[in-house]
Amino acid sequence: MTHIQPSAHVPALWAAAYGARHGPAVRLAARCLLRVRGFVRDLALADHVPFGGY
C-alpha cells in the first residue's frame, strides 16, 4: 500500500504565515499559498497512487 506523505515544509512560507513579524495580509497570503501548494502537490501525487487521490 502506498502512503502519500504530507506536503513538504516550506520554511520561508511557514515563517511568513505564522510569524509575528509580518502583517495580517502577508500572513493570510502565505497561508493561502501553503494550502494551494499542498493541494497541487497532493493532486500531482494522486496520479501515481492506484485507487486513491481525488
C-alpha positions, 0 to 999 in steps of 0.5 A: 500500500502506498502512503502519500506523505504530507506536503513538504515544509516550506520554511520561508512560507511557514515563517511568513504565515505564522510569524509575528513579524509580518502583517495580517495580509502577508500572513493570510497570503502565505497561508493561502499559498501553503494550502494551494501548494499542498493541494497541487502537490497532493493532486500531482501525487494522486496520479501515481497512487492506484485507487486513491487521490481525488 
